[in-house]
Amino acid sequence: MDADHTKVKVHFEWAPETATEKAGAALKIDEMQVKADMRKFKDFIESRGSETGGWRGVVKDTGPTGQL
């Protein structure tokens, strides 16, 4: 977005197999978990205050197949 802000989008697809997974998916528990994990990631990154010196490349859009 700019030098101080990054936008991250998450798209995931999965097929629940067990009864527990199907119930969790029906109640959107899986979606809530991803949102909670993304909030924790955001809080962690923003709490650092500076870059880590790690990779600064670009991630290409993989499109609908998930392949580069």
N, C-alpha and C positions, 0 to 999 in steps of 0.2 A: 504494500500500500504506500508506504513512504519509508524513510530511513529508520523510523522508530516503531513501526507497526507492520505486522505481517498478518495476512488472512490465511487461515488454514481451513480447507473443506475436507470432510471425511465422507466417503461413500463406501459402504460395504454391503455385500450380498452374501447370504448364507442360507442354508436349508436346515432348519432344526430337525433333528432326527428323533430324539427321545421325547417322551411325554413331558418331561420337565422343561426341555428346550422349547417345545411347542407352546406350552403354557406361558413361559417367559416371553416368547415372541408375541403371543396374542395380547399380553398385558403390556407390551412395549418395554419390558424390563431391559432387554438387550440395548435398545435405543437410549434409555436413561443411563445405562452404564457407560456407553460411549460418550455421551454428553458430559457425564461426571468426570471421566478420565481426561477429556479434552480440557475441562476447566482446571483440573489439577495440573495438567501439562502447562497451560497458560500461566497459572500462578507460579509454578516452578521457574519457568523461563523469565518471567517478569521480575521475580525476586532476585535473580542473579545480578542485575544491574549493569552487566557488560557482557560482551561476546566471550565465548570460550576459546576462540581461535580455531574452532573446528571448520569443517567443510563449508564453503560458501558458494556452492554450485547452484545449478538450476535443475529442478525435477520436471521432466517433460510430462505432459498430459498423456496418460496411457490409453485414453479412450475407453470404450465399453468393454473391450476384451481383456483389459488389464495388462496388455503386452506393450512394450516400448517399440 
